[in-house]
Amino acid sequence: MIRPPWLAQLAIRIFVSDAKAREGLIGDLYEEYRELAVRSRVAAWRWYWVKTIQLSSLYGIERLLIRKSRSSSASTSMSILPSKQREPSMSTLLNDVQYAIRALRKQPGFTFIVVLTLGLGIGANTAIFSVLNGVLLRPLPFEDPGRLVVAWETYRPREIMEGSVSYPNLEEWQTRTSVFESLAGFHPERHTVTGMGLPERVIAGRATHGLFPLLGVVPAMGRTFLPDDDAEGAENVAMVSYQFWLNHFPGERFSGDQTVTLDEKNFTVVGVLPEDFRLPLFVADAQVWTPAALDWVSFYHREWPRLIVLGRLAQDVTVEMAQAEMEQVALQLETDFPETNEEHGANVVALQKQVAADSEQLLWLLLGAVGLVLLIACVNVTNLLLARGADRAREMGIRAALGADRVRVVRQVLTESTILGLLGGMLAILLVFATIGSLVALIPPGIPRLDEIGVDWRVLGFALFVSLSASLLVGVVPALRGSRNDLQSSLREAQRSTAGTSRQRFRRTLVATEVALALVLLVGGGLLVRSFGEMLRVNPGFHPDNVLTFQMATGWSEMEVNQRAAFYNEVVERVAGLPGVEIAGGGTAMPLRGGFRATFARDDRPEPERGEAPAVRYFSVTPTYFDALQIPLLRGRPFNSLDARDAPGVIIVNETAASHYWPGEDPIGKRIRPRVDITDADPDVFEIVGIVGDVKDFRLDVETTPTIYVPCMQQTWPTMGFALRTAGDPTAFIGPVRNLLAEMTQEATFQFSTLDQTLERSMIERRFPTVLLSLFAALALGLAAVGIYGLLAYSVAQRTHEIGVRMALGARAPGVFALVLKEGVALVVVGMAVGIGVAVAATRVLSGILFNVTATDPLTFVAVSVLLLLAAFVACLLPTRRATRVDPLIALRNE
Amino acid sequence: MGEIKFLGEFEQMVLLAILHLGDGAYGLTIRRELEKKTGRKVTHGAAYITLDRLEKKDLLSSELGDPTPGRGGRAKRYFHVTPVGITALRESRKALQNLWGGLEAVLEDS
């Protein structure tokens, strides 16, 4: 059912007082909303909110105006009555509000600055919170998600805490535990879908039959998996995502006997998952699900742990209780199955926590940083309010003299700060709506549940809470100070001020605090920028300029190695023949795109124990792969066309593999048996013929994995990537290459990108915190500069008289300049000293995400200190120059 | 009721739109009618506040119809122009006609 947001409806109900008008208005909006929602729900939702804000404020103002005109007409006729009788106490608040609005409207500049400052601060906080809310706080979209856990197998000798589980072990867990209502397992995989237009590589999940009932998922159509689907020799069945159903069976009625071809095998589609189903743990984008029985023999092998196990806790069982029982069961399994389970334990984690795992720390960190920005903004606003309070001391003094009690004055000031805070909050929400899209675009895809980020009641509540807290924070000191006025001193002080009153001292402390906080943020931002710079300096191991790459997916899993290799070689040759292409090469994956994993056994050593075999990344490449990517050959020889299927197996390793697995030995000439597919019982023997330079696997800031390369004529796979080095803009070659490929085959799909784009994408994870923290730091710096400027400008204005006297007594401009500048610089230096101390302690939380930079990097500390000093100096300059231009005659004439 | 003040341009448009719509005049249709006939965008705020004001001045009356399911169970608020409203429109038209009279040569579309 399409319903307008209830919160917005509530707002209209509050602001529109007339029952008839309200009924008609809400109905009209509902009607229009439904019309719009047919086209786009999001747009309709946004539209409804905009209309609500417009109409609520209009009706709100209308109401205020009517009240005001009523009360003002009342006061003219009955002005002789004492105020207490004229105003019933209930309307005092309204009165305060009206008075505050009037006062704020009288100073639009002041109001604008304050609302903008608070709006930016609250907005930045709300934006970060909305991300945190979507990723961490919102309950997962499953039935009773609080009872869902992930159960990992641990392996003590290698400190593995999140190991996958074999199917037989899962069965043991099921029978031997009582803490779970049910347990089920799944694992991510990929399939190539054929027979439905172009072949397509899709993310898929393999699930035991209990998974969907465990999550409480009811299929949109058909059924979920049954116990029989998991049994040996079961029919091939599959479930598909809602999106996959819409895309591949458009307009069809679900019949239960439609089929889909995965890796050249036919599967009957028995069910379609609901539209909003997403399991955000490695398989968030899974389009196809198959049952565990798909390759029964290996799947049911205790030696092959590959399931991620989910559990639903029984009623009233906590994660700790489950952990305790699972540890007992793990001990039993160690004695019962020592071969496979020795040294293996168990680790139970709440699913919500597991999903958030890696991003949790980062997001709280960002919220902390942006909280500091808000704190600085609040300090600035407090300072502005204090300065304004000083200017209004006379007004307050007079009010007090006429009988306003202290509480009334405090309330008046707090009402003002609350209105400012709420206006800031409104601006913040508008800012969040405007920027949330670009914020989400900046977030690296590794962070889960991105599609759940948005503005919901929790985010609005947070914005309201922060606005009110900020209001209180900025209002309380000015309120107390304002109420402390006594008439005599305030009247006197308003006439003439000198520096050194307690008010000034307090304001200076505030600005110094601000400088300290800004320094902490600047150091944090600076460290991340330095890390980013360090990363850019890393040699990726290949030369990315002017290289177009494309990944090819085929359904040719059963095809002869020779045939596939011949096709790949033909692609390389024909692409290289295009005018403007200098060289082309192919490999199972392109740099920074990961690739297959494999293990190997050394021919000169005994067969390694299970789990102890050396792990490597594995590529099958054409002879020109290294030249096309300009990966240097360090020793030995490259592949050539003689390294064919029937020739002796040859292999090239990278530098890391050489030093890691053959320390102090020469790997060239050594023979190994690489094993990519675990079911491969008798892998071929390959002789190492060369060593190439390291190439980064995924990210520039992560060490390269040991890697082996085999010639594609000797081992090929149904997926292959190609790279072509071009003269000029590589994207210009997409069209010609696509045409060429279309001539060669209709049975494959190709994804294009340039190596520069790939490199760019590999940095996104580091870019996200770097950009945000630098942004916050810049905001903090700006706010601190404004704070310093405001304080000094005010101080100079207050001291005009004093400066005038000094100049009349012979002080020269440079002397006055130094006098004022000293005041500012002293402040900044004290603030920086404190800030450096705090930063040394605080930036330690960053150490996990720094790269090649220590948390106490002296260069960063010096650089940001200089930056802060410069900004502070600029902020001091204007008021200082004004001080030197004081004309003693004019200053003293004010006497 | 005494002396009637002249109607504002937008007020006149709203009243005329309601007359055009007859029995089907409620917030949504009035706004659409205005947008259609004038070719201008009419904001919600302007429309609703004006309708309320005109009712307060007794130029309009309104009553709630039956609750409608397509509106979340809310009733439509139907507007009618009162006799006072009709008089006011006539006055406005007369005043405008007097002022327009004889200026055809200057103001006629070419």
Interface residues (C-beta under 8 A of the other chain):
Chain A: R3 P4 D18 K20 A21 E23 G24 L25 I26 G27 D28 L29 Y30 E31 E32 R34 K51 Q54 L55 L58 Y59 E62
Chain B: Y26 G27 L28 T43 H44 G45 Y48 I49 D52 S62 E63 L64 T68 G70 R71 G72 R74 A75 K76 R77
